[in-house]
Amino acid sequence: MEPGISLIALGVSDLERSFRFYRDGLGLPTTGGPEDGIVFFQP
């Protein structure tokens, strides 16, 4: 089995701003939203 990374957790001070950056700026698909208090992105 090859070692690898399957999850990275980032703590941010402004979830709404970070959400917009990763979704709109980088185009990553999301699950959840800032109103939920947690967002999941998939590369």
Buried (B, 14 or more C-beta within 10 A) or exposed (E): EEEEEEEEEEEEEEBEEBBEEBBEEEEBEEEEEBEEEEBEBEE
